[in-house]
Amino acid sequence: TQRVENSSLADPKVMVSTVVQVAYGSDMDTLMPALAAEVARVPRVLDTPGPVVHLTSFAADGLELTVNFWIVDPENGLGSVRSDVNLTILHHLNAQRVEIPYPQRVLHQVQG
């Protein structure tokens, strides 16, 4: 027999994700690194590994971005840090006048 050690308990870092959609036509080359830099300023978010932003989907209403970031204190809850990150993202998008799309549907009326 050999000793088995669970290394996942030795490293308290946890990755957390959030998703946001932005309008088609948004400048991804500028926006994605800027969002990562803004999220890095949130107090509980770790510098190493730093936040990353990925374009994860071409959704019906906009471009879907997934923001991954790491924290070291999951015992303090994930909801509050995710909220802080979401507010940071929202403030940045508003300041840069990047549109967050909302669902738009076309209705066809058939007369008959």
ROSE-4610 file (N, C-alpha, C; in Angstrom, 1 decimal, always signed):
// ROSE-4610
residu = [T/T/T/Q/Q/Q/R/R/R/V/V/V/E/E/E/N/N/N/S/S/S/S/S/S/L/L/L/A/A/A/D/D/D/P/P/P/K/K/K/V/V/V/M/M/M/V/V/V/S/S/S/T/T/T/V/V/V/V/V/V/Q/Q/Q/V/V/V/A/A/A/Y/Y/Y/G/G/G/S/S/S/D/D/D/M/M/M/D/D/D/T/T/T/L/L/L/M/M/M/P/P/P/A/A/A/L/L/L/A/A/A/A/A/A/E/E/E/V/V/V/A/A/A/R/R/R/V/V/V/P/P/P/R/R/R/V/V/V/L/L/L/D/D/D/T/T/T/P/P/P/G/G/G/P/P/P/V/V/V/V/V/V/H/H/H/L/L/L/T/T/T/S/S/S/F/F/F/A/A/A/A/A/A/D/D/D/G/G/G/L/L/L/E/E/E/L/L/L/T/T/T/V/V/V/N/N/N/F/F/F/W/W/W/I/I/I/V/V/V/D/D/D/P/P/P/E/E/E/N/N/N/G/G/G/L/L/L/G/G/G/S/S/S/V/V/V/R/R/R/S/S/S/D/D/D/V/V/V/N/N/N/L/L/L/T/T/T/I/I/I/L/L/L/H/H/H/H/H/H/L/L/L/N/N/N/A/A/A/Q/Q/Q/R/R/R/V/V/V/E/E/E/I/I/I/P/P/P/Y/Y/Y/P/P/P/Q/Q/Q/R/R/R/V/V/V/L/L/L/H/H/H/Q/Q/Q/V/V/V/Q/Q/Q/G/G/G]
num = [1/1/1/2/2/2/3/3/3/4/4/4/5/5/5/6/6/6/7/7/7/8/8/8/9/9/9/10/10/10/11/11/11/12/12/12/13/13/13/14/14/14/15/15/15/16/16/16/17/17/17/18/18/18/19/19/19/20/20/20/21/21/21/22/22/22/23/23/23/24/24/24/25/25/25/26/26/26/27/27/27/28/28/28/29/29/29/30/30/30/31/31/31/32/32/32/33/33/33/34/34/34/35/35/35/36/36/36/37/37/37/38/38/38/39/39/39/40/40/40/41/41/41/42/42/42/43/43/43/44/44/44/45/45/45/46/46/46/47/47/47/48/48/48/49/49/49/50/50/50/51/51/51/52/52/52/53/53/53/54/54/54/55/55/55/56/56/56/57/57/57/58/58/58/59/59/59/60/60/60/61/61/61/62/62/62/63/63/63/64/64/64/65/65/65/66/66/66/67/67/67/68/68/68/69/69/69/70/70/70/71/71/71/72/72/72/73/73/73/74/74/74/75/75/75/76/76/76/77/77/77/78/78/78/79/79/79/80/80/80/81/81/81/82/82/82/83/83/83/84/84/84/85/85/85/86/86/86/87/87/87/88/88/88/89/89/89/90/90/90/91/91/91/92/92/92/93/93/93/94/94/94/95/95/95/96/96/96/97/97/97/98/98/98/99/99/99/100/100/100/101/101/101/102/102/102/103/103/103/104/104/104/105/105/105/106/106/106/107/107/107/108/108/108/109/109/109/110/110/110/111/111/111/112/112/112]
x = [+0.8/+0.0/+0.9/+0.3/+1.0/+0.1/+0.7/-0.1/-0.7/-2.0/-2.7/-2.9/-2.6/-2.8/-3.7/-4.7/-5.6/-5.0/-4.4/-3.8/-4.8/-6.0/-7.0/-7.3/-7.2/-7.4/-6.2/-5.0/-3.8/-3.8/-4.5/-4.5/-5.9/-6.1/-7.4/-8.0/-7.2/-7.6/-8.8/-9.8/-11.0/-11.2/-11.5/-11.9/-13.4/-13.7/-15.1/-15.3/-16.5/-16.8/-18.1/-18.1/-19.4/-19.5/-20.6/-20.9/-21.6/-21.2/-21.9/-21.9/-23.0/-23.1/-22.9/-22.2/-22.0/-22.5/-22.8/-23.4/-22.4/-22.9/-22.1/-21.6/-20.3/-19.7/-18.8/-18.9/-18.0/-16.6/-15.6/-14.2/-13.6/-13.6/-13.1/-11.7/-10.9/-9.4/-9.1/-9.9/-9.7/-10.5/-11.7/-12.6/-12.1/-11.7/-11.4/-10.2/-9.1/-8.0/-8.4/-9.2/-9.6/-10.5/-11.4/-12.2/-11.4/-10.4/-9.5/-8.8/-8.3/-7.6/-8.5/-9.7/-10.7/-11.0/-11.3/-11.6/-10.4/-9.2/-8.0/-8.0/-8.7/-8.7/-9.7/-10.5/-11.5/-10.7/-10.9/-10.0/-9.8/-10.8/-10.7/-10.2/-10.0/-9.6/-8.0/-7.5/-6.1/-5.4/-4.1/-3.3/-2.7/-2.4/-1.8/-2.5/-3.2/-3.4/-4.4/-4.2/-5.0/-6.3/-7.2/-8.5/-8.2/-9.1/-9.1/-10.5/-10.6/-11.8/-11.8/-12.8/-12.9/-14.2/-14.1/-15.3/-15.8/-16.9/-17.3/-18.5/-19.2/-20.3/-20.8/-21.2/-21.9/-23.4/-23.9/-25.3/-26.3/-27.6/-28.6/-28.6/-28.4/-28.5/-27.2/-26.1/-24.8/-23.7/-22.5/-21.3/-21.2/-21.1/-21.0/-19.6/-19.3/-18.0/-18.0/-17.1/-17.0/-15.7/-15.9/-14.8/-14.5/-13.2/-12.8/-11.8/-12.0/-11.0/-10.9/-9.8/-9.5/-9.6/-10.0/-10.1/-9.4/-9.0/-8.3/-9.2/-10.3/-11.1/-12.6/-12.8/-14.2/-15.1/-14.5/-15.3/-16.0/-15.6/-16.3/-17.4/-17.7/-18.8/-18.4/-19.1/-18.8/-19.8/-21.0/-21.9/-21.5/-20.8/-20.4/-19.3/-18.3/-17.2/-17.7/-18.6/-19.2/-19.9/-20.7/-21.4/-20.4/-19.4/-18.4/-17.8/-17.5/-16.9/-18.0/-19.2/-20.2/-20.5/-20.4/-20.6/-19.4/-18.2/-17.0/-17.2/-17.6/-17.8/-18.9/-20.0/-21.1/-20.6/-19.8/-19.3/-18.4/-17.5/-16.6/-17.4/-18.3/-19.1/-19.9/-20.5/-21.2/-20.2/-19.1/-18.1/-17.6/-17.5/-16.9/-18.1/-19.3/-20.5/-20.6/-20.3/-20.4/-21.8/-22.6/-24.0/-24.1/-24.9/-25.3/-26.7/-26.7/-27.9/-29.0/-30.2/-31.4/-32.1/-32.8/-33.5/-34.4/-34.3/-35.2/-35.8/-37.1/-37.8/-38.6/-38.7/-39.6/-40.8/-42.0/-43.3/-43.8/-44.3/-44.9/-46.4/-47.1/-48.6/-49.1/-49.9/-50.5/-52.0/-52.4/-53.8/-54.5/-55.6/-56.2/-57.6]
y = [-1.2/+0.0/+1.2/+2.3/+3.6/+4.7/+5.7/+6.9/+7.7/+8.0/+8.9/+10.2/+11.3/+12.6/+13.4/+14.0/+14.9/+16.3/+16.6/+17.9/+19.1/+18.7/+19.8/+20.6/+19.9/+20.6/+21.4/+21.1/+21.9/+23.2/+23.4/+24.7/+25.3/+26.3/+26.9/+27.7/+27.9/+28.7/+28.1/+28.9/+28.5/+29.4/+28.8/+29.6/+29.9/+31.2/+31.6/+32.2/+32.0/+32.6/+33.4/+34.3/+35.1/+35.3/+35.5/+35.7/+37.0/+37.7/+38.9/+38.9/+39.5/+39.6/+41.1/+41.3/+42.7/+42.7/+43.8/+44.0/+43.5/+42.9/+42.7/+44.0/+44.0/+45.2/+45.8/+45.3/+45.8/+45.4/+46.3/+46.1/+45.1/+43.8/+42.8/+42.9/+43.4/+43.5/+44.5/+45.5/+46.5/+46.1/+45.6/+45.3/+44.2/+43.1/+41.9/+42.1/+42.7/+42.9/+44.0/+45.0/+46.0/+45.5/+44.5/+43.9/+43.1/+42.3/+41.5/+42.5/+43.6/+44.5/+45.1/+45.4/+46.0/+44.9/+43.7/+42.7/+42.4/+42.5/+42.3/+43.3/+44.4/+45.4/+45.1/+44.1/+43.8/+43.1/+43.6/+43.2/+41.7/+40.9/+39.4/+38.6/+39.3/+38.6/+38.5/+37.3/+37.1/+37.7/+38.1/+38.6/+37.4/+36.3/+35.1/+33.9/+33.2/+33.5/+34.7/+35.5/+36.7/+36.4/+37.3/+37.1/+37.0/+36.2/+36.1/+36.2/+36.7/+36.9/+36.2/+35.4/+34.6/+34.9/+35.0/+35.0/+33.6/+33.3/+31.9/+31.5/+32.5/+32.2/+33.4/+33.0/+34.0/+33.8/+34.5/+34.3/+35.0/+34.7/+35.3/+36.8/+37.3/+38.8/+39.5/+38.8/+39.5/+38.5/+39.0/+38.2/+37.9/+36.6/+36.2/+36.1/+36.8/+36.8/+36.0/+35.1/+34.5/+35.0/+35.5/+36.0/+35.0/+34.5/+33.6/+34.3/+34.1/+34.7/+33.8/+34.0/+33.1/+33.9/+33.2/+33.7/+32.7/+33.1/+32.2/+32.0/+32.6/+32.5/+32.1/+30.9/+30.6/+30.4/+30.3/+30.2/+31.5/+32.6/+33.9/+34.0/+33.0/+33.0/+33.5/+32.9/+33.3/+34.4/+34.5/+35.5/+36.9/+37.2/+38.6/+39.0/+38.1/+38.5/+38.5/+37.5/+37.6/+38.9/+39.3/+40.6/+41.7/+41.8/+42.8/+42.8/+41.6/+41.5/+42.0/+41.6/+42.0/+43.5/+44.1/+45.5/+46.3/+45.7/+46.3/+46.2/+45.1/+44.9/+45.9/+46.0/+46.9/+48.3/+48.8/+50.1/+50.4/+49.4/+49.6/+49.7/+48.8/+48.8/+50.1/+50.6/+51.9/+53.0/+53.0/+54.1/+54.1/+52.9/+52.8/+52.9/+53.0/+53.0/+51.7/+50.6/+49.3/+48.8/+48.5/+48.1/+46.7/+46.5/+45.2/+44.9/+44.0/+43.8/+43.1/+43.4/+42.8/+42.0/+40.9/+40.1/+41.0/+40.8/+41.5/+40.4/+40.5/+39.5/+40.2/+39.7/+40.3/+39.4/+40.1/+39.5/+39.7/+38.7/+38.8/+38.6/+39.6/+39.5/+39.1/+38.0/+37.5/+37.8/+38.5/+38.9/+37.9/+37.5/+36.5/+36.3]
z = [+0.0/+0.0/+0.0/-0.6/-0.6/+0.0/+0.4/+0.9/-0.2/-0.1/-1.1/-0.4/-1.1/-0.6/-1.5/-1.0/-1.7/-1.8/-3.0/-3.1/-3.3/-3.6/-3.8/-2.5/-1.4/-0.1/+0.3/-0.3/+0.1/-0.6/-1.7/-2.4/-2.3/-1.6/-1.3/-2.5/-3.6/-4.7/-5.4/-5.7/-6.4/-7.6/-8.8/-9.9/-9.9/-10.2/-10.2/-11.6/-12.2/-13.5/-13.5/-14.4/-14.7/-16.2/-16.6/-18.1/-18.3/-19.4/-19.9/-21.4/-21.9/-23.4/-23.7/-24.8/-25.4/-26.8/-27.3/-28.7/-29.7/-30.8/-32.0/-32.4/-32.9/-33.3/-32.2/-31.0/-29.9/-30.3/-29.9/-30.2/-29.2/-29.5/-28.6/-28.3/-29.3/-29.0/-27.9/-27.8/-26.7/-25.4/-25.6/-24.5/-23.6/-24.2/-23.4/-22.4/-22.9/-21.9/-20.9/-21.3/-20.4/-19.3/-19.6/-18.6/-17.6/-18.2/-17.3/-16.3/-16.8/-15.9/-14.9/-15.2/-14.3/-13.2/-13.6/-12.7/-11.7/-12.2/-11.4/-10.2/-10.3/-9.2/-8.1/-8.3/-7.3/-6.1/-4.9/-3.8/-3.6/-3.7/-3.4/-4.6/-5.7/-6.9/-6.9/-7.2/-7.1/-8.4/-8.2/-9.3/-10.0/-9.3/-9.9/-9.5/-10.3/-11.7/-11.9/-12.8/-13.0/-13.8/-13.8/-14.5/-16.0/-16.6/-18.1/-18.6/-19.9/-20.5/-21.8/-22.1/-23.3/-24.0/-25.3/-26.2/-26.3/-25.7/-25.6/-26.5/-27.0/-27.8/-28.7/-29.9/-30.7/-30.5/-29.5/-29.1/-30.0/-29.9/-30.7/-30.6/-29.4/-29.1/-29.0/-28.9/-28.7/-28.6/-28.3/-28.1/-26.6/-26.3/-24.9/-24.5/-23.4/-22.8/-21.5/-21.2/-19.9/-19.2/-18.0/-17.2/-16.1/-16.1/-15.1/-14.2/-12.9/-11.9/-10.8/-10.0/-8.9/-7.6/-6.6/-5.2/-4.3/-3.1/-2.2/-0.9/-0.8/+0.4/+0.1/-0.5/-0.8/+0.4/+1.6/+2.8/+3.1/+2.5/+2.6/+1.6/+0.8/-0.1/-1.5/-2.5/-3.9/-4.4/-3.8/-4.3/-4.2/-3.1/-2.9/-3.9/-4.1/-5.0/-6.4/-6.8/-8.1/-8.3/-7.3/-7.5/-7.6/-6.9/-7.0/-8.4/-8.9/-10.3/-11.3/-11.2/-12.1/-12.1/-10.9/-10.8/-11.5/-11.3/-12.0/-13.5/-14.0/-15.4/-15.9/-15.2/-15.6/-15.6/-14.6/-14.6/-15.8/-16.1/-17.2/-18.5/-18.7/-20.0/-20.1/-19.0/-19.1/-19.4/-18.7/-19.0/-20.4/-21.0/-22.4/-23.4/-22.9/-23.8/-24.6/-24.0/-24.7/-24.3/-25.4/-25.2/-24.7/-23.7/-23.2/-23.9/-24.8/-25.6/-24.8/-25.2/-24.6/-25.7/-25.3/-26.4/-27.2/-28.5/-29.4/-30.3/-30.5/-31.3/-32.3/-33.5/-34.5/-34.6/-34.5/-34.6/-36.0/-36.7/-38.0/-37.8/-38.3/-38.2/-39.5/-39.4/-40.7/-40.6/-41.7/-41.8/-42.7/-42.3/-43.1/-42.8]
